[in-house]
Amino acid sequence: MSAPALKGSSVSAMLQDLKSNRRVQVALAVLVLMIWYLWPTAPPTAARGTEAHRPSAPLGDRQSRDLQKLPDLAKLDRAGELPSEDRMLRDLFLFEGIVKPPPPPPVVKVVPPPPPTPEQVAAQKLAAERAREAATKPGNLRYLGYLATPKTGRMGAFEKGEEPVTIKQGDLANPQWRLVKVTDASAEFQNLKFPDLKHRIDVVDPRGAGTHSDHPANEF
């Protein structure tokens, strides 16, 4: 028998033994597992270690200039790192990073107005007092004219609602106002506290048609 025939018969016998012998199968499986676990920790070959410690050749001028154009080479070791959390948060529609809120508006210090001077306080009180006095004017009277006799002098004829009222020139129409003047055209009242504060009522026709105006005209 030739050598190739013997070699083929031995291989066939080994395969047949491997298929039929349970112990051979288990031993082969253990051998494969040991190779699997021990292979990553195998020491590097002598050739690989020699290549790793081989000194590199010096760079030329052109290579040095090319490297100077790449200032971020030192960051290449971090190329596989994930970006920061702020950069990873993106808008789903605009694809923009987190928009920082605008800076707070500058705080404007409101300077309170200076307190009023005594003159201003007095002026405010005077204006309020004049307004209260003006509100008490006899504005509910309609002037109809006047009657004059040598004994009593002039008397203004008024109408308050539907009731006739007569007030003598110089008498008080109310505690704050005095009738100081009556003419064919108007009747004039003067405030007792503020003499420059006056109120005038124009004459009207008793039937409602005014000789000068249908409504009283006030004058201060």
Beta strands, then each sheet from edge to edge (+ up, - down):
strand 1: 142-149
strand 2: 153-160
strand 3: 163-168
strand 4: 172-174
strand 5: 177-182
strand 6: 186-191
strand 7: 198-202
sheet 1: 1+ 2- 3+
sheet 2: 4+ 5- 6+ 7-
end
